[in-house]
Amino acid sequence: MLFDLDGTLWDSVDSICLSWNRVLGAHDPALAGTLTREKLIGCMGMLLPDIFRKLLPQLPPETLAAMEEELMEAENSWVAVHGGILYPGVEKTLGELSADYPLFIVSNCQAGYIEAFFQAHGLGQYFTDFENPGRTGKPKAENIALVVARNGLKHPLYIGDTQGDCNAATAAGVPFLHAAYGFGVIDHAVPAVHAFAEIPAAVRRLSPP
């Protein structure tokens, strides 16, 4: 099983907003408090450079490009210490799933963010491998395919919450399970769960004979 991170395993939106606003405010007091939960939720699943351009259109491209690394480093540092909000039943369910299946994370995040998630909540023990565009420079579909190939997976399943997750899984040739409790909606009927604890039963239904 390959998992998305934000909107699937946890909600770290408030931590991200706080860390970004601290950086923005240090550069320009007029930018303090620019980012809000509502604005960031509307961008979940996008690549980080696209999120920055959408949320901070008032900044010249060269200014924003110079700040991107600082914003990502501040986010990783804050999240590693303060964490986010795990969805109910995440650790218990991961323990159950990892006893029967290898687990992976493929997220559209920067390098170090998944490690920050592991550090904050101690869940790295449940995962075999992970990947992100911050390390590979590749989009999510290619990273899904990379993890599948690297680990010799025969019947992979990608679990995510946004249309982008669904599109990436489809492009990678991997079946998709919608985490409908997360941030996004899917524009067509797909298998779905409405709580993280429902995943084991859903996987059993979707598993090949």
Accessible surface in RSA format (square Angstrom, percent):
REM  Atomic radii and reference values for relative SASA: ProtOr
REM  Chains: A
REM  Algorithm: Lee & Richards
REM  Probe-radius: 1.40
REM  Slices: 20
REM RES _ NUM      All-atoms   Total-Side   Main-Chain    Non-polar    All polar
REM                ABS   REL    ABS   REL    ABS   REL    ABS   REL    ABS   REL
RES MET A   1    15.54   8.0   3.86   2.6  11.68  27.8   3.91   3.3  11.63  15.4
RES LEU A   2     0.00   0.0   0.00   0.0   0.00   0.0   0.00   0.0   0.00   0.0
RES PHE A   3     0.00   0.0   0.00   0.0   0.00   0.0   0.00   0.0   0.00   0.0
RES ASP A   4     8.77   6.1   8.77   8.7   0.00   0.0   0.00   0.0   8.77   8.7
RES LEU A   5     0.00   0.0   0.00   0.0   0.00   0.0   0.00   0.0   0.00   0.0
RES ASP A   6    24.74  17.3  21.42  21.3   3.33   7.9   6.46  15.2  18.29  18.2
RES GLY A   7     0.00   0.0   0.00   N/A   0.00   0.0   0.00   0.0   0.00   0.0
RES THR A   8     0.00   0.0   0.00   0.0   0.00   0.0   0.00   0.0   0.00   0.0
RES LEU A   9     0.00   0.0   0.00   0.0   0.00   0.0   0.00   0.0   0.00   0.0
RES TRP A  10     0.00   0.0   0.00   0.0   0.00   0.0   0.00   0.0   0.00   0.0
RES ASP A  11    15.29  10.7  12.91  12.9   2.38   5.6   2.45   5.8  12.84  12.8
RES SER A  12     0.75   0.6   0.00   0.0   0.75   1.7   0.75   1.6   0.00   0.0
RES VAL A  13     0.00   0.0   0.00   0.0   0.00   0.0   0.00   0.0   0.00   0.0
RES ASP A  14    76.99  53.9  71.23  70.9   5.76  13.6  36.42  85.7  40.57  40.5
RES SER A  15    15.98  13.5  12.62  16.8   3.35   7.7   2.51   5.3  13.47  18.9
RES ILE A  16     8.28   4.7   8.28   6.2   0.00   0.0   8.28   6.0   0.00   0.0
RES CYS A  17    10.86   8.2  10.86  12.1   0.00   0.0  10.86  27.5   0.00   0.0
RES LEU A  18    77.12  42.9  71.01  50.8   6.11  15.4  76.51  53.7   0.61   1.6
RES SER A  19     2.52   2.1   1.26   1.7   1.26   2.9   2.27   4.8   0.26   0.4
RES TRP A  20     2.62   1.1   2.62   1.3   0.00   0.0   2.62   1.4   0.00   0.0
RES ASN A  21    24.49  16.9  22.51  21.7   1.98   4.8  11.17  26.9  13.32  12.9
RES ARG A  22   149.05  62.6 133.28  67.9  15.77  37.5  41.02  56.1 108.03  65.5
RES VAL A  23    12.75   8.4   9.94   9.0   2.81   6.8  12.75  11.1   0.00   0.0
RES LEU A  24     0.00   0.0   0.00   0.0   0.00   0.0   0.00   0.0   0.00   0.0
RES GLY A  25    15.46  19.1   0.00   N/A  15.46  19.1   7.70  21.1   7.75  17.4
RES ALA A  26    87.57  80.5  43.68  67.4  43.89  99.8  56.12  79.0  31.46  83.3
RES HIS A  27    98.14  53.6  63.55  44.2  34.58  88.5  45.84  47.2  52.30  60.9
RES ASP A  28    58.90  41.3  57.74  57.5   1.16   2.7  14.13  33.3  44.77  44.6
RES PRO A  29   111.97  81.6  98.65  89.9  13.33  48.4 100.58  83.0  11.39  70.8
RES ALA A  30    89.53  82.3  50.13  77.4  39.40  89.6  63.02  88.8  26.50  70.2
RES LEU A  31    16.00   8.9  16.00  11.4   0.00   0.0  16.00  11.2   0.00   0.0
RES ALA A  32    61.20  56.3  39.88  61.5  21.32  48.5  40.13  56.5  21.07  55.8
RES GLY A  33    49.21  60.7   0.00   N/A  49.21  60.7  29.25  80.3  19.96  44.7
RES THR A  34    25.07  17.8  14.58  14.8  10.49  25.0  19.00  25.5   6.07   9.2
RES LEU A  35     5.73   3.2   0.36   0.3   5.36  13.5   0.36   0.3   5.36  14.4
RES THR A  36    52.17  37.1  47.05  47.7   5.12  12.2  49.14  66.0   3.02   4.6
RES ARG A  37    76.94  32.3  71.57  36.5   5.37  12.8  34.99  47.8  41.95  25.4
RES GLU A  38   132.07  75.8 116.93  88.5  15.14  36.1  70.14 135.7  61.93  50.6
RES LYS A  39   101.78  49.7  90.42  55.5  11.36  27.0  64.73  58.3  37.06  39.5
RES LEU A  40     2.52   1.4   2.52   1.8   0.00   0.0   2.52   1.8   0.00   0.0
RES ILE A  41    53.62  30.5  47.52  35.4   6.10  14.7  47.52  34.2   6.10  16.6
RES GLY A  42    53.49  66.0   0.00   N/A  53.49  66.0  32.79  90.0  20.70  46.4
RES CYS A  43     0.22   0.2   0.00   0.0   0.22   0.5   0.22   0.6   0.00   0.0
RES MET A  44    24.32  12.6   9.92   6.6  14.40  34.3   9.08   7.7  15.24  20.2
RES GLY A  45    30.98  38.2   0.00   N/A  30.98  38.2  14.28  39.2  16.70  37.4
RES MET A  46    61.29  31.7  52.25  34.6   9.03  21.5  50.90  43.3  10.39  13.8
RES LEU A  47    62.25  34.7  60.07  43.0   2.18   5.5  60.07  42.2   2.18   5.9
RES LEU A  48    18.42  10.3  17.06  12.2   1.36   3.4  17.06  12.0   1.36   3.7
RES PRO A  49    57.10  41.6  57.10  52.1   0.00   0.0  57.10  47.1   0.00   0.0
RES ASP A  50    51.36  36.0  47.81  47.6   3.54   8.4  11.61  27.3  39.74  39.6
RES ILE A  51    10.85   6.2  10.85   8.1   0.00   0.0  10.85   7.8   0.00   0.0
RES PHE A  52     0.81   0.4   0.81   0.5   0.00   0.0   0.81   0.5   0.00   0.0
RES ARG A  53   132.94  55.8 124.29  63.4   8.64  20.6  61.16  83.6  71.78  43.5
RES LYS A  54   115.60  56.4  93.37  57.3  22.24  52.9  71.10  64.0  44.51  47.4
RES LEU A  55    17.52   9.8   8.38   6.0   9.14  23.0  10.50   7.4   7.02  18.9
RES LEU A  56     1.00   0.6   0.69   0.5   0.31   0.8   0.69   0.5   0.31   0.8
RES PRO A  57   103.16  75.2  71.08  64.8  32.08 116.6  78.14  64.5  25.02 155.5
RES GLN A  58    99.24  55.5  65.01  47.5  34.23  81.5  57.55 122.5  41.69  31.6
RES LEU A  59    24.47  13.6  17.16  12.3   7.31  18.4  17.55  12.3   6.91  18.6
RES PRO A  60    61.91  45.1  55.23  50.3   6.68  24.3  61.52  50.8   0.39   2.4
RES PRO A  61   109.48  79.8 100.67  91.8   8.82  32.0 106.24  87.7   3.24  20.1
RES GLU A  62   123.93  71.2 110.42  83.5  13.51  32.2  68.00 131.5  55.93  45.7
RES THR A  63    53.65  38.2  48.35  49.0   5.30  12.6  35.10  47.1  18.55  28.0
RES LEU A  64     6.76   3.8   6.76   4.8   0.00   0.0   6.76   4.8   0.00   0.0
RES ALA A  65    64.55  59.3  47.86  73.9  16.69  38.0  48.64  68.5  15.91  42.1
RES ALA A  66    82.59  75.9  48.31  74.6  34.28  78.0  60.56  85.3  22.03  58.4
RES MET A  67     6.08   3.2   5.84   3.9   0.24   0.6   4.02   3.4   2.06   2.7
RES GLU A  68    33.51  19.2  33.51  25.4   0.00   0.0   3.56   6.9  29.96  24.5
RES GLU A  69   101.49  58.3 101.06  76.5   0.43   1.0  48.10  93.0  53.40  43.6
RES GLU A  70    74.54  42.8  70.70  53.5   3.84   9.1  32.09  62.1  42.46  34.7
RES LEU A  71     0.06   0.0   0.06   0.0   0.00   0.0   0.06   0.0   0.00   0.0
RES MET A  72    35.46  18.4  35.46  23.5   0.00   0.0  29.31  24.9   6.15   8.1
RES GLU A  73    98.86  56.8  95.99  72.6   2.87   6.8  35.74  69.1  63.11  51.5
RES ALA A  74    27.98  25.7  16.24  25.1  11.74  26.7  25.38  35.7   2.60   6.9
RES GLU A  75     4.06   2.3   4.06   3.1   0.00   0.0   0.00   0.0   4.06   3.3
RES ASN A  76    26.24  18.1  25.39  24.5   0.85   2.0  13.86  33.4  12.38  12.0
RES SER A  77    74.52  63.0  63.41  84.6  11.10  25.6  40.05  85.3  34.47  48.3
RES TRP A  78    57.53  23.1  53.59  25.9   3.94   9.3  54.38  29.0   3.15   5.1
RES VAL A  79     0.00   0.0   0.00   0.0   0.00   0.0   0.00   0.0   0.00   0.0
RES ALA A  80    15.47  14.2  11.26  17.4   4.21   9.6  11.26  15.9   4.21  11.1
RES VAL A  81   110.31  72.6  80.59  73.0  29.73  71.6  84.92  73.8  25.39  68.9
RES HIS A  82   102.64  56.1  71.08  49.4  31.56  80.7  46.45  47.9  56.19  65.4
RES GLY A  83     1.46   1.8   0.00   N/A   1.46   1.8   1.05   2.9   0.41   0.9
RES GLY A  84    20.25  25.0   0.00   N/A  20.25  25.0   6.38  17.5  13.87  31.1
RES ILE A  85   109.31  62.2 107.19  79.9   2.12   5.1 109.31  78.7   0.00   0.0
RES LEU A  86    48.38  26.9  34.06  24.4  14.31  36.0  34.06  23.9  14.31  38.5
RES TYR A  87    33.23  15.5  30.61  17.4   2.62   6.8  28.42  21.4   4.81   5.9
RES PRO A  88   114.67  83.6 100.80  91.9  13.87  50.4 112.05  92.5   2.62  16.3
RES GLY A  89    34.86  43.0   0.00   N/A  34.86  43.0  22.02  60.4  12.84  28.8
RES VAL A  90     2.61   1.7   0.34   0.3   2.26   5.5   0.34   0.3   2.26   6.1
RES GLU A  91    80.40  46.2  76.71  58.0   3.69   8.8  25.87  50.0  54.53  44.5
RES LYS A  92   166.16  81.1 149.73  91.9  16.44  39.1 115.49 103.9  50.68  54.0
RES THR A  93     6.25   4.4   5.78   5.9   0.47   1.1   0.75   1.0   5.50   8.3
RES LEU A  94     0.00   0.0   0.00   0.0   0.00   0.0   0.00   0.0   0.00   0.0
RES GLY A  95    25.98  32.0   0.00   N/A  25.98  32.0  16.92  46.4   9.06  20.3
RES GLU A  96    80.06  46.0  68.59  51.9  11.47  27.3  40.26  77.9  39.80  32.5
RES LEU A  97     2.36   1.3   1.59   1.1   0.77   1.9   2.36   1.7   0.00   0.0
RES SER A  98    41.69  35.2  19.01  25.4  22.68  52.3   9.80  20.9  31.90  44.7
RES ALA A  99    85.06  78.2  43.46  67.1  41.60  94.6  55.17  77.7  29.89  79.2
RES ASP A 100   108.37  75.9  75.00  74.6  33.37  78.9  20.68  48.7  87.69  87.5
RES TYR A 101    69.93  32.6  65.20  37.1   4.73  12.3  50.82  38.2  19.11  23.6
RES PRO A 102    69.76  50.8  60.74  55.4   9.02  32.8  69.03  57.0   0.73   4.5
RES LEU A 103     0.42   0.2   0.00   0.0   0.42   1.0   0.00   0.0   0.42   1.1
RES PHE A 104     1.23   0.6   1.23   0.8   0.00   0.0   1.23   0.7   0.00   0.0
RES ILE A 105     0.00   0.0   0.00   0.0   0.00   0.0   0.00   0.0   0.00   0.0
RES VAL A 106     0.15   0.1   0.15   0.1   0.00   0.0   0.15   0.1   0.00   0.0
RES SER A 107     4.93   4.2   4.63   6.2   0.29   0.7   0.00   0.0   4.93   6.9
RES ASN A 108    26.38  18.2  17.82  17.2   8.56  20.6   5.22  12.6  21.16  20.4
RES CYS A 109     8.49   6.4   5.31   5.9   3.18   7.5   7.76  19.7   0.72   0.8
RES GLN A 110    11.32   6.3   8.33   6.1   2.99   7.1  10.45  22.2   0.88   0.7
RES ALA A 111    49.06  45.1  38.83  59.9  10.23  23.3  39.00  54.9  10.06  26.6
RES GLY A 112    23.49  29.0   0.00   N/A  23.49  29.0  19.12  52.5   4.37   9.8
RES TYR A 113     1.36   0.6   1.36   0.8   0.00   0.0   1.36   1.0   0.00   0.0
RES ILE A 114     0.00   0.0   0.00   0.0   0.00   0.0   0.00   0.0   0.00   0.0
RES GLU A 115    70.66  40.6  66.67  50.4   4.00   9.5  47.21  91.3  23.45  19.1
RES ALA A 116     4.49   4.1   1.92   3.0   2.57   5.8   4.00   5.6   0.49   1.3
RES PHE A 117     0.00   0.0   0.00   0.0   0.00   0.0   0.00   0.0   0.00   0.0
RES PHE A 118    32.22  16.1  29.09  18.0   3.14   8.2  29.27  17.7   2.95   8.4
RES GLN A 119   128.53  71.9  97.55  71.3  30.98  73.8  39.40  83.9  89.13  67.6
RES ALA A 120    31.84  29.3   0.87   1.3  30.96  70.4   4.11   5.8  27.72  73.4
RES HIS A 121    49.50  27.1  29.11  20.2  20.39  52.2  25.57  26.4  23.94  27.9
RES GLY A 122    45.16  55.7   0.00   N/A  45.16  55.7  35.33  97.0   9.83  22.0
RES LEU A 123     0.03   0.0   0.03   0.0   0.00   0.0   0.03   0.0   0.00   0.0
RES GLY A 124    26.11  32.2   0.00   N/A  26.11  32.2  14.28  39.2  11.83  26.5
RES GLN A 125   137.46  76.9  89.67  65.5  47.79 113.8  43.80  93.2  93.66  71.0
RES TYR A 126    40.25  18.8  33.62  19.1   6.62  17.2  16.53  12.4  23.72  29.2
RES PHE A 127    22.74  11.4   1.35   0.8  21.39  55.7   2.79   1.7  19.95  57.1
RES THR A 128    87.69  62.4  53.21  53.9  34.48  82.2  44.57  59.9  43.12  65.2
RES ASP A 129    27.65  19.4  22.56  22.5   5.09  12.0  10.08  23.7  17.57  17.5
RES PHE A 130    34.52  17.3  34.52  21.4   0.00   0.0  34.52  20.9   0.00   0.0
RES GLU A 131     4.39   2.5   4.39   3.3   0.00   0.0   0.00   0.0   4.39   3.6
RES ASN A 132     0.00   0.0   0.00   0.0   0.00   0.0   0.00   0.0   0.00   0.0
RES PRO A 133    23.47  17.1  16.40  15.0   7.07  25.7  16.73  13.8   6.74  41.9
RES GLY A 134    43.94  54.2   0.00   N/A  43.94  54.2  16.97  46.6  26.97  60.4
RES ARG A 135   114.62  48.1  76.18  38.8  38.44  91.5  38.49  52.6  76.12  46.1
RES THR A 136    40.87  29.1  11.37  11.5  29.50  70.3  19.38  26.0  21.49  32.5
RES GLY A 137    68.44  84.4   0.00   N/A  68.44  84.4  33.28  91.3  35.16  78.8
RES LYS A 138    83.41  40.7  81.38  49.9   2.04   4.9  38.36  34.5  45.05  48.0
RES PRO A 139    64.52  47.0  62.69  57.2   1.83   6.6  63.80  52.7   0.72   4.5
RES LYS A 140    10.06   4.9   7.22   4.4   2.84   6.8   6.32   5.7   3.74   4.0
RES ALA A 141    21.74  20.0  19.98  30.8   1.76   4.0  20.21  28.5   1.53   4.1
RES GLU A 142    85.75  49.2  80.32  60.8   5.42  12.9  32.94  63.7  52.80  43.1
RES ASN A 143     0.07   0.0   0.07   0.1   0.00   0.0   0.00   0.0   0.07   0.1
RES ILE A 144     0.00   0.0   0.00   0.0   0.00   0.0   0.00   0.0   0.00   0.0
RES ALA A 145    43.49  40.0  37.75  58.2   5.75  13.1  40.17  56.6   3.32   8.8
RES LEU A 146    54.37  30.3  49.90  35.7   4.47  11.2  54.30  38.1   0.07   0.2
RES VAL A 147     0.00   0.0   0.00   0.0   0.00   0.0   0.00   0.0   0.00   0.0
RES VAL A 148    26.11  17.2  25.73  23.3   0.38   0.9  25.73  22.4   0.38   1.0
RES ALA A 149    79.67  73.3  51.08  78.8  28.60  65.0  60.58  85.3  19.09  50.6
RES ARG A 150   113.52  47.7  75.50  38.5  38.02  90.5  63.88  87.3  49.64  30.1
RES ASN A 151    47.37  32.7  19.54  18.9  27.83  67.0  11.21  27.0  36.16  35.0
RES GLY A 152    48.03  59.2   0.00   N/A  48.03  59.2  33.75  92.6  14.28  32.0
RES LEU A 153    32.98  18.4  18.06  12.9  14.92  37.5  20.55  14.4  12.43  33.4
RES LYS A 154   171.68  83.8 144.88  88.9  26.80  63.8  92.39  83.2  79.28  84.5
RES HIS A 155   135.65  74.1 103.53  72.0  32.12  82.2  71.94  74.1  63.71  74.1
RES PRO A 156    20.91  15.2  13.82  12.6   7.09  25.8  17.82  14.7   3.10  19.2
RES LEU A 157    16.23   9.0  15.99  11.4   0.24   0.6  15.99  11.2   0.24   0.6
RES TYR A 158     0.00   0.0   0.00   0.0   0.00   0.0   0.00   0.0   0.00   0.0
RES ILE A 159     0.00   0.0   0.00   0.0   0.00   0.0   0.00   0.0   0.00   0.0
RES GLY A 160     0.00   0.0   0.00   N/A   0.00   0.0   0.00   0.0   0.00   0.0
RES ASP A 161     0.36   0.3   0.36   0.4   0.00   0.0   0.00   0.0   0.36   0.4
RES THR A 162    12.98   9.2  12.98  13.2   0.00   0.0  12.76  17.1   0.22   0.3
RES GLN A 163    45.41  25.4  43.13  31.5   2.28   5.4  39.26  83.6   6.14   4.7
RES GLY A 164    38.54  47.5   0.00   N/A  38.54  47.5  28.92  79.4   9.62  21.5
RES ASP A 165     2.14   1.5   1.91   1.9   0.24   0.6   0.00   0.0   2.14   2.1
RES CYS A 166     3.03   2.3   3.03   3.4   0.00   0.0   0.00   0.0   3.03   3.3
RES ASN A 167    80.56  55.6  73.30  70.8   7.26  17.5  27.12  65.3  53.45  51.7
RES ALA A 168    10.28   9.5   6.00   9.3   4.28   9.7   9.94  14.0   0.34   0.9
RES ALA A 169     0.00   0.0   0.00   0.0   0.00   0.0   0.00   0.0   0.00   0.0
RES THR A 170    96.33  68.5  81.01  82.1  15.32  36.5  69.48  93.3  26.86  40.6
RES ALA A 171    78.45  72.1  35.75  55.2  42.71  97.2  47.19  66.4  31.27  82.8
RES ALA A 172    25.64  23.6   0.00   0.0  25.64  58.3   6.69   9.4  18.95  50.2
RES GLY A 173    65.26  80.5   0.00   N/A  65.26  80.5  36.55 100.3  28.71  64.3
RES VAL A 174     9.04   6.0   3.20   2.9   5.84  14.1   4.48   3.9   4.57  12.4
RES PRO A 175    82.89  60.4  70.21  64.0  12.68  46.1  82.10  67.8   0.79   4.9
RES PHE A 176    17.98   9.0   8.06   5.0   9.92  25.8   8.06   4.9   9.92  28.4
RES LEU A 177     0.68   0.4   0.68   0.5   0.00   0.0   0.68   0.5   0.00   0.0
RES HIS A 178    14.64   8.0  14.64  10.2   0.00   0.0   8.21   8.5   6.43   7.5
RES ALA A 179     0.00   0.0   0.00   0.0   0.00   0.0   0.00   0.0   0.00   0.0
RES ALA A 180    32.26  29.7  10.04  15.5  22.22  50.5  10.06  14.2  22.20  58.8
RES TYR A 181    47.83  22.3  18.39  10.5  29.45  76.6  29.24  22.0  18.59  22.9
RES GLY A 182    19.58  24.1   0.00   N/A  19.58  24.1   0.31   0.9  19.26  43.1
RES PHE A 183    44.75  22.4  13.78   8.5  30.97  80.6  18.06  10.9  26.69  76.4
RES GLY A 184    16.83  20.8   0.00   N/A  16.83  20.8  12.53  34.4   4.30   9.6
RES VAL A 185   126.33  83.1 119.95 108.6   6.38  15.4 120.28 104.5   6.05  16.4
RES ILE A 186    26.47  15.1   2.97   2.2  23.50  56.6   2.97   2.1  23.50  63.8
RES ASP A 187   117.84  82.5  77.51  77.1  40.33  95.4  47.55 111.9  70.28  70.1
RES HIS A 188    95.36  52.1  78.79  54.8  16.58  42.4  74.33  76.6  21.03  24.5
RES ALA A 189   105.42  96.9  68.94 106.4  36.48  83.0  80.11 112.8  25.31  67.0
RES VAL A 190    37.35  24.6  14.38  13.0  22.97  55.3  19.98  17.4  17.36  47.1
RES PRO A 191    63.62  46.4  50.90  46.4  12.72  46.2  62.89  51.9   0.73   4.5
RES ALA A 192    37.22  34.2  16.65  25.7  20.57  46.8  16.65  23.4  20.57  54.5
RES VAL A 193     0.77   0.5   0.68   0.6   0.09   0.2   0.77   0.7   0.00   0.0
RES HIS A 194   128.93  70.5 112.47  78.2  16.46  42.1  76.12  78.4  52.81  61.4
RES ALA A 195    41.70  38.3  38.41  59.3   3.29   7.5  41.70  58.7   0.00   0.0
RES PHE A 196     2.48   1.2   0.01   0.0   2.46   6.4   0.01   0.0   2.46   7.0
RES ALA A 197    64.18  59.0  46.45  71.7  17.73  40.3  46.82  65.9  17.36  46.0
RES GLU A 198    74.67  42.9  69.66  52.7   5.01  11.9  35.58  68.8  39.09  31.9
RES ILE A 199     0.00   0.0   0.00   0.0   0.00   0.0   0.00   0.0   0.00   0.0
RES PRO A 200     8.47   6.2   7.08   6.5   1.39   5.0   7.86   6.5   0.61   3.8
RES ALA A 201    39.15  36.0  37.02  57.1   2.13   4.9  37.58  52.9   1.57   4.2
RES ALA A 202     1.31   1.2   1.31   2.0   0.00   0.0   1.31   1.8   0.00   0.0
RES VAL A 203     7.15   4.7   6.98   6.3   0.17   0.4   6.98   6.1   0.17   0.5
RES ARG A 204   149.20  62.6 129.92  66.2  19.28  45.9  62.93  86.0  86.27  52.3
RES ARG A 205   173.09  72.7 137.05  69.9  36.04  85.8  77.32 105.7  95.77  58.0
RES LEU A 206    73.76  41.1  47.23  33.8  26.53  66.7  50.73  35.6  23.02  62.0
RES SER A 207    48.40  40.9  28.59  38.2  19.81  45.6  28.07  59.8  20.33  28.5
RES PRO A 208    68.99  50.3  48.36  44.1  20.62  75.0  54.02  44.6  14.97  93.0
RES PRO A 209   180.52 131.6 108.68  99.1  71.84 261.2 149.46 123.4  31.06 193.0
END  Absolute sums over single chains surface
CHAIN  1 A     9355.8       6811.7       2544.1       5761.6       3594.2
END  Absolute sums over all chains
TOTAL          9355.8       6811.7       2544.1       5761.6       3594.2
